[in-house]
């Protein structure tokens, strides 16, 4: 059994054998074990547009209600993996090293970080992502890089510096936040390896 924290009700983690999904209604900040976790804490207050949102509407950068801190604590306590957009300010704010190159890189707290693109796992957009894993077996990742102008879609309706004749579709909020099944299975496998390590 693994716990999927901060996931969408009815999304790709729902109704899966061996997965206990925690959506907004359950409030994953209350998770207290005992299973390893896959954590997808909300990213809006940490992404590259968070500064613009703060300047325009006064919503403070990093004011996420403690969701990232809770997810990080769960991963460290129960083992598993946390996923956030690449270049997320949450990593530095919580003392995590940013990935500096391809492959897994060890962190000073005994965890590991990695850069990976969900476009390599079936997402229409490039969707560059950072992972933080703790207490797990580290699997190989598809470490290829999709050129910015080669993804099949643009990840949002704004903030994309593209040519005026770029005809690629711009994804809705629901589509861009979706986790491809192949990537979901990778993350579940990482979390499940905690149980393998415990049994060894």
N, C-alpha and C positions, 0 to 999 in steps of 0.2 A: 504494500500500500504506500502511496505517496500523496501528499497534499499539494494541490495546485492553488496558490494564493493570488488574490487580486485578479481573478479571471472573470470573463463575461458569462452571465447566466445564459445557458443554451449554446455557448461557444464550443470550441474544439476540444475542451477538456471535459465537457458535460457528458454524463452517462457512459463513461469509460470504465471498464473493469479495473479495479485496483487504484482508482484515482478519486480522491475526496476533494471536490472543487469548492473553493471559497469565493463567492461573488461579493458584490458591494453590500448586499443585505446581511450576509453573515459576518462581515467586517473582519477581514483577515488579520487585522492588528490584534485580535483576540486569540489567534491560534497559539496553542500551547502544547504542540506535539501530539503523539510521539513520533510521527512519520517524517521521513525526509521530504523536502519541499522543492517545488518549482515555483519561483516567485516572479510575478509580472507587476511590480508596483507602478502606480500611475506616474506618467512622465511629464505632464503638461507644465508643472512648475519648475522643471529642471532642463527642459530642452532648449535649443538655440533661440526659440522665439520667446522664452520666458522673460527676458529683459524688456522686450518690446511690450509685452502684456503688462508688465509692471509699470513701465513709463506711461502707457496709454490709459490703463484702467486701475492702476494702483494695487493689483494683486501681486503680493510679494513673491519674488523668486525664492524657491525652496519651501514655500508655505504649503506643504502637501499633507498636513494633518498627521505627520509622523509615519506615513505609509512606507517610505523608503527605509527609514531607520528600523521599522518593525520587520520588513522583509529581510534586511541584512542580518538582523539579530536571529531570525528564524533559520536562515541558511547556516549561520555559524553555530547555532545551538543544535540543530537536528540534522545538518548536512543537506547538500543539494546545490541548486543553481539559481541565480538571479539574472534576469534579462532586463536591459534598459537600452534606450537609443545610444548609439555611438556619440561621443562628445558630451554626454550628460554631465551637467554640473554636480549631480548628486555624488559621483565618485569622489571628486576632490573634497566636497563638503563633508564626506564621511570617512575620509582618510584612506580611500582606496586608490591604488595606482591605476593609471590609465594604460591600456594595452599600447605597446610601442612598436609592434611588428606582428608578423604572422605567427600563428601557433599560440599555444598556452604559455603564459609567463607567470612564474611564482610571485606571490606578494609577501610582504614581511610578516603578515599575520598567519601564514601557512596556507592561505587560499591560492587561487589562480585566477587570472583574467585572460580574456581573449577578445579579439575583434573578429566578427563574422558578419556576412551579409545574408539576410533572409531571402534575397533574390536567388541565391544559389540553391535554396531549398523549396522554391516554388512560388514565392511572393512575386507579384507583378512588378513591384518597385524594387530598387536596390535594397532599401531598408537596412542601412548599416547599423550594427548592433554590438553592444559590449556585453560580455558575460562575466559574472563572478561566480566561482564555484568553490565549495569548501567540503572537505571530508569525502571526496568522491574519487572514482577512477576517471581519468581524463581521456575521452575518446578523441580520435582524429577528427578534425573539422575540415569542411570544404573551404579552403582558405583563399580561393580565387577572388579576384576583385572585378566587379562589373564597372565599366567606365560610366561616368555620370550620364553620358548621352546615349548609352546602350540599353538602359533598363526599359522594360515594356510599358511602364507607366510612371507618372510623376506622383510623388508621395502625398502631395497636398495641393490645395487650391491656391496657395500663396507662398511667397518666399522662394520660388524656384526661378533661378536666373537662366532662362532658356531663350532660344531664338523665337521671334514672333511667329515663325511658320512651324514651330514644333507641334505636331499633331497627336502626340501621345496623350492618352486619357489621364486626367487628374483624378486620383482616387478619393472616394468619400471617406469620412472619418472611420466608418465601420470597416471599409475595405482596407484602409491603410493600417488599422490597428490589429487586423486579423493575423493570427499566427498560422503559417502553413503547416499542414499535418506532418510533413517530413521533419520540419524544425521542431514541432511539438514532440514528436517521437524521440528526437535527439535529446531534448531536455529531460523528458521522462526517463530515458535510459541513463542519463547522468545521475539523476536523483536516485533511481533504483540501485545504482552501484553502491550507494551507502550501505544498503542491506547486505550486499555481497561482501563488502569490507568488514562489516560487523560479524558476519558468519565465519570469516576466515580465521 
